[in-house]
Amino acid sequence: MNRLVSARILACLALCAFFGGCANAADFGFSVIIRAGTSSLGDWEIGVGPRGGSPADTSTIWPYYGNNGTNHFEIGYTQSTNTAYVRMYTLFNLLTFSATYNPVGGAALGANGAWTLPASSFLVSAAPNSSVTTGVTVSNLTFSSGLNVLQGLSSTSLTVSQSGAGATRTEASPVVFRATNNGGDWMLSGDISFAGLSAYYTNGAQASQLQFDLTASASDVPETSSGLMLGTGMALIAVAAFRKRKG
């Protein structure tokens, strides 16, 4: 391979690496848990942490929400402070509890960053309890305004109930959106209620038996010019290789 061809290939590879790196500057996420069924006073009910991992920050709901009571929650991300959060409102929305987390890599998310809430991790679950029928209902799911929704919610509610065997219910399809118009900020809100709780902590659902899980993942979306440059670089490499073989 002569020096001219080598120089062209190295230049194209450099361009591809540069623009490819810019297009994928951020790939991060976080996970949220909202649960019910305490085994003792002081057990946490909401938490947020690394994607697919244990909560890094938790909060205890007290006074504890009652059986079949409806409570409002919010899950979201603030770009300027790189903060993921979960909030729960109880006692007729007079009390607010929250947990926060700063995702590793979040500060590098670009203006066109896309968020995905995978269907497989967007779920409610109820574990068996020999004494009561347990269940979880999530309803009135709503995104904050100003988002560029590429693939929306297939349903605004998730419900699971069981009486003797574990049960789960997931979202039918992933949710994909961009928060460019909101400066990178977004929020998903809704209402949640739990069935099978007991005020005496003896016969009711125990810790983690009733749960709502949500995982959010973010990645940068290449600009059109970056994509074109990347394609051009690959094309030049192919042409150079073809000419070398032909010569």
C-alpha positions as YAML, in Angstrom:
chain: A
units: angstrom
residues:
- id: 1
  name: MET
  ca: [0.00, 0.00, 0.00]
- id: 2
  name: ASN
  ca: [1.58, 3.31, -1.09]
- id: 3
  name: ARG
  ca: [1.95, 6.36, 1.12]
- id: 4
  name: LEU
  ca: [-0.86, 8.33, -0.56]
- id: 5
  name: VAL
  ca: [-3.42, 5.58, 0.03]
- id: 6
  name: SER
  ca: [-2.20, 5.12, 3.60]
- id: 7
  name: ALA
  ca: [-2.51, 8.84, 4.28]
- id: 8
  name: ARG
  ca: [-6.06, 8.91, 2.90]
- id: 9
  name: ILE
  ca: [-7.14, 5.98, 5.03]
- id: 10
  name: LEU
  ca: [-5.60, 7.45, 8.16]
- id: 11
  name: ALA
  ca: [-7.30, 10.78, 7.51]
- id: 12
  name: CYS
  ca: [-10.67, 9.13, 6.98]
- id: 13
  name: LEU
  ca: [-10.28, 7.04, 10.11]
- id: 14
  name: ALA
  ca: [-9.42, 10.16, 12.08]
- id: 15
  name: LEU
  ca: [-12.54, 11.93, 10.81]
- id: 16
  name: CYS
  ca: [-14.71, 8.93, 11.58]
- id: 17
  name: ALA
  ca: [-13.28, 8.64, 15.09]
- id: 18
  name: PHE
  ca: [-13.71, 12.36, 15.72]
- id: 19
  name: PHE
  ca: [-17.30, 12.65, 14.56]
- id: 20
  name: GLY
  ca: [-18.24, 9.25, 15.86]
- id: 21
  name: GLY
  ca: [-16.93, 10.24, 19.28]
- id: 22
  name: CYS
  ca: [-18.92, 13.45, 19.19]
- id: 23
  name: ALA
  ca: [-22.08, 11.59, 18.21]
- id: 24
  name: ASN
  ca: [-21.76, 9.13, 21.11]
- id: 25
  name: ALA
  ca: [-20.51, 11.41, 23.86]
- id: 26
  name: ALA
  ca: [-23.12, 10.22, 26.34]
- id: 27
  name: ASP
  ca: [-24.63, 6.83, 27.06]
- id: 28
  name: PHE
  ca: [-26.03, 6.61, 30.56]
- id: 29
  name: GLY
  ca: [-29.20, 6.06, 32.51]
- id: 30
  name: PHE
  ca: [-30.85, 5.49, 35.87]
- id: 31
  name: SER
  ca: [-33.38, 3.23, 37.55]
- id: 32
  name: VAL
  ca: [-36.26, 4.08, 39.90]
- id: 33
  name: ILE
  ca: [-38.13, 1.88, 42.37]
- id: 34
  name: ILE
  ca: [-41.45, 2.72, 44.01]
- id: 35
  name: ARG
  ca: [-42.53, -0.03, 46.39]
- id: 36
  name: ALA
  ca: [-44.86, -0.81, 49.26]
- id: 37
  name: GLY
  ca: [-45.14, -3.43, 51.94]
- id: 38
  name: THR
  ca: [-42.98, -2.52, 54.91]
- id: 39
  name: SER
  ca: [-41.65, -5.12, 57.32]
- id: 40
  name: SER
  ca: [-40.85, -2.53, 59.96]
- id: 41
  name: LEU
  ca: [-41.12, 1.18, 60.56]
- id: 42
  name: GLY
  ca: [-38.40, 3.07, 58.66]
- id: 43
  name: ASP
  ca: [-38.11, 0.77, 55.62]
- id: 44
  name: TRP
  ca: [-37.67, 2.85, 52.47]
- id: 45
  name: GLU
  ca: [-40.33, 3.00, 49.73]
- id: 46
  name: ILE
  ca: [-38.81, 5.09, 46.91]
- id: 47
  name: GLY
  ca: [-35.29, 4.96, 45.51]
- id: 48
  name: VAL
  ca: [-33.19, 5.98, 42.50]
- id: 49
  name: GLY
  ca: [-29.75, 4.86, 41.38]
- id: 50
  name: PRO
  ca: [-27.61, 3.53, 38.52]
- id: 51
  name: ARG
  ca: [-29.24, 1.84, 35.56]
- id: 52
  name: GLY
  ca: [-30.07, -1.74, 36.53]
- id: 53
  name: GLY
  ca: [-28.44, -1.36, 39.95]
- id: 54
  name: SER
  ca: [-29.41, -0.82, 43.57]
- id: 55
  name: PRO
  ca: [-30.73, 2.60, 44.61]
- id: 56
  name: ALA
  ca: [-28.05, 5.12, 45.54]
- id: 57
  name: ASP
  ca: [-30.57, 7.27, 47.42]
- id: 58
  name: THR
  ca: [-33.81, 6.24, 49.12]
- id: 59
  name: SER
  ca: [-36.62, 7.85, 51.09]
- id: 60
  name: THR
  ca: [-39.04, 6.48, 53.67]
- id: 61
  name: ILE
  ca: [-42.73, 7.31, 53.30]
- id: 62
  name: TRP
  ca: [-44.25, 8.26, 56.64]
- id: 63
  name: PRO
  ca: [-47.09, 8.46, 57.53]
- id: 64
  name: TYR
  ca: [-47.25, 5.31, 55.45]
- id: 65
  name: TYR
  ca: [-49.69, 5.28, 52.52]
- id: 66
  name: GLY
  ca: [-52.78, 3.18, 53.17]
- id: 67
  name: ASN
  ca: [-54.20, 0.10, 51.50]
- id: 68
  name: ASN
  ca: [-55.76, 0.93, 48.10]
- id: 69
  name: GLY
  ca: [-54.98, 4.60, 48.64]
- id: 70
  name: THR
  ca: [-53.93, 6.66, 45.60]
- id: 71
  name: ASN
  ca: [-50.73, 8.69, 45.72]
- id: 72
  name: HIS
  ca: [-49.16, 10.93, 43.09]
- id: 73
  name: PHE
  ca: [-45.55, 10.41, 41.93]
- id: 74
  name: GLU
  ca: [-43.05, 12.09, 39.61]
- id: 75
  name: ILE
  ca: [-39.98, 10.61, 37.91]
- id: 76
  name: GLY
  ca: [-37.66, 12.76, 35.84]
- id: 77
  name: TYR
  ca: [-34.32, 14.26, 34.93]
- id: 78
  name: THR
  ca: [-32.91, 17.81, 35.20]
- id: 79
  name: GLN
  ca: [-30.18, 18.44, 32.61]
- id: 80
  name: SER
  ca: [-28.58, 21.55, 34.13]
- id: 81
  name: THR
  ca: [-27.73, 19.73, 37.38]
- id: 82
  name: ASN
  ca: [-27.52, 16.20, 35.91]
- id: 83
  name: THR
  ca: [-30.07, 15.01, 38.47]
- id: 84
  name: ALA
  ca: [-32.43, 12.05, 38.20]
- id: 85
  name: TYR
  ca: [-35.22, 12.05, 40.76]
- id: 86
  name: VAL
  ca: [-38.33, 10.34, 42.08]
- id: 87
  name: ARG
  ca: [-40.92, 12.14, 44.21]
- id: 88
  name: MET
  ca: [-43.95, 10.82, 46.08]
- id: 89
  name: TYR
  ca: [-46.84, 12.95, 47.37]
- id: 90
  name: THR
  ca: [-48.89, 11.60, 50.25]
- id: 91
  name: LEU
  ca: [-51.49, 12.69, 52.82]
- id: 92
  name: PHE
  ca: [-53.62, 14.50, 50.22]
- id: 93
  name: ASN
  ca: [-50.45, 15.87, 48.58]
- id: 94
  name: LEU
  ca: [-49.50, 17.75, 51.74]
- id: 95
  name: LEU
  ca: [-46.25, 15.79, 52.21]
- id: 96
  name: THR
  ca: [-43.51, 15.32, 49.62]
- id: 97
  name: PHE
  ca: [-40.77, 12.68, 49.74]
- id: 98
  name: SER
  ca: [-37.92, 12.51, 47.23]
- id: 99
  name: ALA
  ca: [-34.74, 10.68, 46.28]
- id: 100
  name: THR
  ca: [-32.09, 11.96, 43.83]
- id: 101
  name: TYR
  ca: [-29.12, 10.62, 41.87]
- id: 102
  name: ASN
  ca: [-26.45, 12.13, 39.58]
- id: 103
  name: PRO
  ca: [-25.91, 9.64, 36.71]
- id: 104
  name: VAL
  ca: [-22.32, 9.05, 35.64]
- id: 105
  name: GLY
  ca: [-21.92, 10.47, 32.10]
- id: 106
  name: GLY
  ca: [-25.08, 12.52, 32.21]
- id: 107
  name: ALA
  ca: [-23.36, 15.89, 32.07]
- id: 108
  name: ALA
  ca: [-22.12, 15.14, 28.53]
- id: 109
  name: LEU
  ca: [-25.58, 14.63, 27.02]
- id: 110
  name: GLY
  ca: [-25.99, 16.82, 23.92]
- id: 111
  name: ALA
  ca: [-28.93, 18.94, 22.88]
- id: 112
  name: ASN
  ca: [-30.33, 16.20, 20.64]
- id: 113
  name: GLY
  ca: [-29.99, 13.45, 23.22]
- id: 114
  name: ALA
  ca: [-32.66, 10.76, 22.99]
- id: 115
  name: TRP
  ca: [-34.22, 9.00, 25.98]
- id: 116
  name: THR
  ca: [-35.57, 5.46, 25.96]
- id: 117
  name: LEU
  ca: [-37.74, 3.80, 28.60]
- id: 118
  name: PRO
  ca: [-37.40, 0.11, 27.68]
- id: 119
  name: ALA
  ca: [-40.57, -1.96, 27.79]
- id: 120
  name: SER
  ca: [-38.79, -4.77, 29.63]
- id: 121
  name: SER
  ca: [-37.93, -2.55, 32.58]
- id: 122
  name: PHE
  ca: [-41.14, -0.52, 32.69]
- id: 123
  name: LEU
  ca: [-43.15, -2.80, 34.97]
- id: 124
  name: VAL
  ca: [-45.26, -3.40, 38.04]
- id: 125
  name: SER
  ca: [-44.98, -6.58, 40.09]
- id: 126
  name: ALA
  ca: [-46.88, -8.27, 42.91]
- id: 127
  name: ALA
  ca: [-45.47, -11.21, 44.84]
- id: 128
  name: PRO
  ca: [-47.62, -13.91, 46.47]
- id: 129
  name: ASN
  ca: [-48.94, -13.53, 50.01]
- id: 130
  name: SER
  ca: [-50.81, -16.34, 51.73]
- id: 131
  name: SER
  ca: [-53.07, -14.00, 53.68]
- id: 132
  name: VAL
  ca: [-54.20, -11.33, 51.22]
- id: 133
  name: THR
  ca: [-54.62, -10.60, 47.53]
- id: 134
  name: THR
  ca: [-51.89, -8.20, 46.48]
- id: 135
  name: GLY
  ca: [-51.82, -5.79, 43.57]
- id: 136
  name: VAL
  ca: [-50.37, -2.62, 42.09]
- id: 137
  name: THR
  ca: [-52.10, -0.06, 39.87]
- id: 138
  name: VAL
  ca: [-50.25, 2.73, 38.08]
- id: 139
  name: SER
  ca: [-52.56, 5.16, 36.28]
- id: 140
  name: ASN
  ca: [-52.72, 8.58, 34.61]
- id: 141
  name: LEU
  ca: [-49.19, 8.33, 33.25]
- id: 142
  name: THR
  ca: [-48.34, 11.69, 31.67]
- id: 143
  name: PHE
  ca: [-45.16, 13.25, 30.27]
- id: 144
  name: SER
  ca: [-44.26, 16.88, 30.79]
- id: 145
  name: SER
  ca: [-45.11, 19.16, 27.89]
- id: 146
  name: GLY
  ca: [-42.57, 20.28, 25.32]
- id: 147
  name: LEU
  ca: [-41.06, 16.87, 24.59]
- id: 148
  name: ASN
  ca: [-40.41, 15.54, 21.10]
- id: 149
  name: VAL
  ca: [-42.02, 12.11, 21.54]
- id: 150
  name: LEU
  ca: [-40.76, 9.65, 18.91]
- id: 151
  name: GLN
  ca: [-42.62, 6.65, 20.33]
- id: 152
  name: GLY
  ca: [-45.22, 7.28, 23.01]
- id: 153
  name: LEU
  ca: [-46.87, 5.26, 25.71]
- id: 154
  name: SER
  ca: [-49.04, 2.41, 24.43]
- id: 155
  name: SER
  ca: [-51.10, 2.71, 27.62]
- id: 156
  name: THR
  ca: [-51.38, 5.29, 30.40]
- id: 157
  name: SER
  ca: [-51.92, 2.62, 33.04]
- id: 158
  name: LEU
  ca: [-50.35, -0.60, 34.34]
- id: 159
  name: THR
  ca: [-52.18, -3.02, 36.63]
- id: 160
  name: VAL
  ca: [-51.23, -6.34, 38.21]
- id: 161
  name: SER
  ca: [-53.10, -8.44, 40.76]
- id: 162
  name: GLN
  ca: [-52.55, -11.90, 42.17]
- id: 163
  name: SER
  ca: [-53.87, -14.27, 44.83]
- id: 164
  name: GLY
  ca: [-51.49, -17.17, 45.19]
- id: 165
  name: ALA
  ca: [-48.87, -16.72, 42.48]
- id: 166
  name: GLY
  ca: [-46.46, -13.96, 41.54]
- id: 167
  name: ALA
  ca: [-47.46, -11.63, 38.72]
- id: 168
  name: THR
  ca: [-45.84, -8.93, 36.59]
- id: 169
  name: ARG
  ca: [-47.08, -6.46, 33.99]
- id: 170
  name: THR
  ca: [-44.82, -4.54, 31.61]
- id: 171
  name: GLU
  ca: [-45.30, -1.75, 29.11]
- id: 172
  name: ALA
  ca: [-46.15, -3.11, 25.66]
- id: 173
  name: SER
  ca: [-43.41, -1.20, 23.83]
- id: 174
  name: PRO
  ca: [-40.46, 1.10, 24.62]
- id: 175
  name: VAL
  ca: [-41.03, 4.82, 24.97]
- id: 176
  name: VAL
  ca: [-38.62, 7.11, 23.09]
- id: 177
  name: PHE
  ca: [-38.42, 10.90, 23.26]
- id: 178
  name: ARG
  ca: [-36.14, 13.94, 23.15]
- id: 179
  name: ALA
  ca: [-36.21, 16.82, 25.61]
- id: 180
  name: THR
  ca: [-34.52, 19.38, 23.36]
- id: 181
  name: ASN
  ca: [-37.35, 21.91, 23.69]
- id: 182
  name: ASN
  ca: [-37.14, 21.69, 27.49]
- id: 183
  name: GLY
  ca: [-33.39, 22.20, 27.72]
- id: 184
  name: GLY
  ca: [-32.95, 18.48, 28.35]
- id: 185
  name: ASP
  ca: [-35.44, 18.31, 31.24]
- id: 186
  name: TRP
  ca: [-38.32, 15.83, 31.34]
- id: 187
  name: MET
  ca: [-40.76, 14.34, 33.81]
- id: 188
  name: LEU
  ca: [-43.15, 11.38, 33.89]
- id: 189
  name: SER
  ca: [-45.95, 11.67, 36.44]
- id: 190
  name: GLY
  ca: [-48.76, 9.39, 37.49]
- id: 191
  name: ASP
  ca: [-50.77, 7.90, 40.33]
- id: 192
  name: ILE
  ca: [-50.04, 4.65, 42.16]
- id: 193
  name: SER
  ca: [-52.01, 2.49, 44.58]
- id: 194
  name: PHE
  ca: [-51.19, -0.77, 46.35]
- id: 195
  name: ALA
  ca: [-53.56, -3.56, 47.42]
- id: 196
  name: GLY
  ca: [-52.78, -6.00, 50.21]
- id: 197
  name: LEU
  ca: [-51.23, -3.62, 52.72]
- id: 198
  name: SER
  ca: [-51.85, -3.94, 56.44]
- id: 199
  name: ALA
  ca: [-51.51, -1.25, 59.06]
- id: 200
  name: TYR
  ca: [-50.26, -3.84, 61.52]
- id: 201
  name: TYR
  ca: [-47.43, -5.25, 59.36]
- id: 202
  name: THR
  ca: [-48.40, -8.85, 60.17]
- id: 203
  name: ASN
  ca: [-50.73, -10.23, 57.52]
- id: 204
  name: GLY
  ca: [-50.22, -7.68, 54.78]
- id: 205
  name: ALA
  ca: [-47.67, -7.50, 51.97]
- id: 206
  name: GLN
  ca: [-44.09, -7.30, 53.16]
- id: 207
  name: ALA
  ca: [-41.16, -5.25, 51.87]
- id: 208
  name: SER
  ca: [-40.68, -5.31, 48.08]
- id: 209
  name: GLN
  ca: [-43.71, -7.55, 47.44]
- id: 210
  name: LEU
  ca: [-45.47, -4.70, 45.64]
- id: 211
  name: GLN
  ca: [-43.29, -2.68, 43.30]
- id: 212
  name: PHE
  ca: [-43.12, -0.35, 40.29]
- id: 213
  name: ASP
  ca: [-39.78, -0.24, 38.43]
- id: 214
  name: LEU
  ca: [-38.68, 2.13, 35.69]
- id: 215
  name: THR
  ca: [-35.35, 2.36, 33.85]
- id: 216
  name: ALA
  ca: [-34.43, 5.31, 31.64]
- id: 217
  name: SER
  ca: [-31.50, 5.30, 29.18]
- id: 218
  name: ALA
  ca: [-30.06, 8.26, 27.28]
- id: 219
  name: SER
  ca: [-27.76, 8.49, 24.26]
- id: 220
  name: ASP
  ca: [-26.63, 11.25, 21.94]
- id: 221
  name: VAL
  ca: [-28.14, 11.41, 18.45]
- id: 222
  name: PRO
  ca: [-25.67, 12.28, 15.64]
- id: 223
  name: GLU
  ca: [-26.20, 15.59, 13.87]
- id: 224
  name: THR
  ca: [-27.02, 15.26, 10.15]
- id: 225
  name: SER
  ca: [-23.68, 16.78, 9.17]
- id: 226
  name: SER
  ca: [-21.82, 14.36, 11.43]
- id: 227
  name: GLY
  ca: [-23.60, 11.41, 9.89]
- id: 228
  name: LEU
  ca: [-22.80, 12.61, 6.40]
- id: 229
  name: MET
  ca: [-19.14, 13.14, 7.27]
- id: 230
  name: LEU
  ca: [-18.94, 9.69, 8.81]
- id: 231
  name: GLY
  ca: [-20.46, 8.15, 5.67]
- id: 232
  name: THR
  ca: [-18.14, 10.14, 3.42]
- id: 233
  name: GLY
  ca: [-15.11, 8.97, 5.35]
- id: 234
  name: MET
  ca: [-16.14, 5.33, 5.04]
- id: 235
  name: ALA
  ca: [-16.76, 5.78, 1.33]
- id: 236
  name: LEU
  ca: [-13.29, 7.27, 0.78]
- id: 237
  name: ILE
  ca: [-11.72, 4.30, 2.56]
- id: 238
  name: ALA
  ca: [-13.59, 1.92, 0.29]
- id: 239
  name: VAL
  ca: [-12.52, 3.84, -2.85]
- id: 240
  name: ALA
  ca: [-8.89, 3.90, -1.76]
- id: 241
  name: ALA
  ca: [-8.90, 0.18, -1.09]
- id: 242
  name: PHE
  ca: [-10.54, -0.53, -4.48]
- id: 243
  name: ARG
  ca: [-7.97, 1.53, -6.38]
- id: 244
  name: LYS
  ca: [-5.15, -0.23, -4.57]
- id: 245
  name: ARG
  ca: [-6.49, -3.64, -5.54]
- id: 246
  name: LYS
  ca: [-7.07, -2.51, -9.15]
- id: 247
  name: GLY
  ca: [-3.56, -1.11, -9.45]
...
